[in-house]
């Protein structure tokens, strides 16, 4: 028989008997194999069951709420009509058919008294029937007429809203025929305004070209599908700017649309009152910022504030779209930020409906979608789709066709300018708007005149430009007029084909521009449909040196305008292209001549624009505009011959403390987010120029100041902005590693709990933990840095190895605090979410990151660190192709076993830790991670950051055939509405427990409270009775509210209550998110959104979440 003979020679104990003897007599082996095969089989079946569910949107709005009086009235009328129809038609018809056709005599049942039996009773019944017959007929005729006059008009209007909603939204055009990526937001908005008992005016805030109008178009169509009458209004059309009334504007607009279908003026009033009383309409308002401009000179109470308060008191369902501006902070309404589109939704829209040829044919479209950053500007998305449909989509300059080549940073405004030029050529050649018969020369002249309109709008900071604004009240022919450069340029370039001094020629150009879809032609001028389009047309005229020299400084010093800033960005890219095309060859001889002659290099136009913006930024009216000027300067500076990037970032870091506020300020946070992202992008572009560009020795390029960006992040109070800065640092690659390592900003700080730690020290330690794993990944894959791979790995792993070493036990005890451990776990989750790095190798091996994440999981002690690392390992375990089927055997075939392994090793290396079962939240995260691995849809079950996810609605609709093109597993547009019901409830309770434990002014306070929450169970306030958290407690309450003051008697955590209404919660939750939790606590979701740890009654749970949602409402609306 075969035996282990080698064991005798090596001194190892020999196994006796044949090889198969151990298998035959060892039940553990057979049980293990059976268990593994069963898990694989069950996993395959569960994948087939869960995959269709994961494709469905989990947060659909419920039916519209109607007044109970209307429901009773309709039910009563229906019953009366049914009885009348039964007695007057159906029963006689049955009797006729049975008696005369079937010869069947129907007799009254024996034993049942007949009210019309007998001669006298029969005569009485005949008399009553004779009287009621005509009355009933007249009533039915009137009822039919009444229903027809109302339902006919309403159904005609709703059919128009469903089929052509862009005709009702005056700020839209026929180009907005398809809206993608806004389904989630529309469902959430409808859910919040459907019930007049809890509705509140809602403001959608978005920047220039962010898709506000497209969202209103999508809302119009969806409301009409639900049987509601949507009434879009434009606040610019209000006749009396000093007395704004949303309901009156909506009434006038609705009656104007249906006037041709009405037979009298009285019917119009009755129809509106019927819709209003029956809760059958919704008002969609656009252009709040334009109404705000008219309100600046108004004395006394704000017109807009009064109008919104009146709409709330009248329970009017109103949704308002606006740009971010300063008065929004005190607006008595719920403000919802309009997030960028998801990458998948952008790709779905850009590719034509019938294009399924594969990624090879999609290359130019996909590349331009990412290069131009169209998710933040849907206008460019529509341009890409139009060019692709016409077959005029070409590879951009610098496009990398090789799939495995190293990624290089992309200048988004250079890509946008290139895209706009291709779109202009297609428009002039007649490929776009081909139904408008006009020659190329006439189209060029029209675009030129509209460019002058755009520049006139720049001077007045408006999209609405009248003929008087353009001609400066007929003074623009005077050389002393500010508009003289516009008139002079038009006169020269039109060359007699049109006379700009004639109003008829200007009117003809405005009309032609409306036919071309560039503007909305009006009786007194034009209105640009998109701010980005106005910026591009204006930039075309500013390319002329005479116009630029005379207008640019005036535009910068005038009232701040986002269109002007975008025009300057586009202008800098056009000037850079011209400079590159005309650049003479730089030789040693030419450089020597320049040095000997003593002539200095003149600054380029981009540098001049940067200087103007940098000089004007401190004098802007508020912090938002100051930051927007700095953001524009950073983007323009990236195209300059000698960038002053370091100077700009250093100046921002010095002034950053003045932009900090303790109260939430969403417009300011959006401005800070933009400037942080532009800083990171510009740094990567400058690094790329240093590596690949032709370096001019007279203008040396220095490494980006990543240390200043780190200090800026450490000074930032806003969590969102700090997280965005950490991401930009993490994507910095080798340059960021060298800069931060030299400044000693990557190693974990030793923080003594006895001495405490200030808020800045806590923020700095948190940023370090976030940055280290992501920076390690980007540095290892930064193949274009010129540093060998082993050296890159060694340099980047030093800081990460020290962080991991701090996790392991030492003789002096654990040195890494719980807050630092949580930050490191979050950093691993940020790194695991990356599928395609912006710089470096496109496809990379994740095994080195998996090993370190599992090491951190073994040595972490806090439950939050465990669940964050579980989600990170889940993202790292997903295949590169989401469409790849689940294998039958081998790696990836048993998600159950993989997640069980992770939950077993969580905290296993922590010494002295009480051995107990996994935390309930960790177990639930493990179940969701199994579903994520089975369905390949992690966005339904996982999240990247709790605060970011719970604070926004989200947009993440991704078709299956486009999922492989995403750069992130879970896009930045991810929000709570994308999660499934179980994941939403889990996220909400995690946020509650973190709000109870993760608070305190010093490190010692936070660590002590987090240590109380470091248990294997949950506090009774989460499992049984939530009244102890007291979400309605006010700041002026007389009772003390220290942690533990209101806890239940048997609670060992001692963390209640929550912060009061006047205090800012550490982990803010969106008001709509809290209202959604109230919905999930109903019996409708008892099986779909189960929470095993919740044992309380549903009534108390709904009451608690109702109070939580009211924390965000204004005082007058609670």
Buried (B, 14 or more C-beta within 10 A) or exposed (E): EEEEEEEEEEEEEEEEEEEEEEEEEEEEEEEEEEEBEEBBEEBBEBBEEBBEBBBEEBBEBEEBBBEEEBEEEEEEEEEEBEEBEEEBEEEEEEEEEEEEEEEEEEEEEEEEEEEBEEEEEEEEBEEEEEEBEEEBEEBBEEEEEEEEBBEEBBEBBBEBBBEBBBBBBBBBBEBBEEBBBBBBBBBBBBBBBBBBEBBBBBBBBBBBBBBBBBBBBBBBBBBBEBEBBBBBBBBBEBEEBEEBBBBBBBBBBBBEBBEEBBEEEEBBEBBBEBBBEBBBBBBBBBBBBBBBBBBEEEEEEBBBBBBBBBBBEEBBBBBBBBBBBBBBBEBBBBBBBBBBBBBBBBBBBBBEEEEEEEEEEBBBBBBBBBBBBBBBBBBBBBBBBBBBBEEBBEEBEBBBEEEEEBBBBBBBBBBBBBBBBBBBBBBBEBBBBEEBEBEEEBBBBBBBBBBBBBBBBBBBBBBBBBBEBBBBEEEBBEEEBBBBBBBBBBBEBBEEEBEBBEEEBBBBBBBBBBBBBBBBBEEEBBBBBBBBBBBBBBBBBBBBEEBBEBBBBEBBEBBBBBBBBBBBBBBBBBBBBEBEEEEEEBEEEEEEEBEEEEEEEEEBBBBBBBBBBBEBBEEBEEBBBBBBBBBBBBBBBBBBBBBBBBEBBBBBBEBBEEBBEEEEBBBBBBBBBBBBBBBBBBBBBBBBBBBEEEEBEEEEBEBBBBBBBBBBBBBBBBBBBBBBBBBBBBBBBBBBBBBBBEEEBBBBBEBEBEEBBEEEBBBBBBBBBBBBBBBBBBBBBBBBBEBEEEEBBEBBBBBBBEBBEBBBEEEEEBBBBBBBBBBBBBBBBBBBBBBBBBBBBBEBEBEBBBEBBBBBBBBBBBBBBBBBBBBBBBBBBBBEEBEEEBEEEEEBBBBBBBBBEBBEBBBEBBEEEEEEEBBBBBBBBBBBBBBBBBBBBBBBBBBBBBBBBBBBBBBBBBEEBBBBBBBBBBBBBBBBBBBBBBBBBBBBBBBBBBBBBBBBEBBBBBBBBBBBBBBBBBBBBBBBBBBBBBBBBEEEBEEEBEBBEBBBEEBEBBBBBBBBBEEEBBBBBBBBBBBBBBBBBEEEBEEEBEBEBBEBEEEBBBBBBBBBBBBBBBEEBE
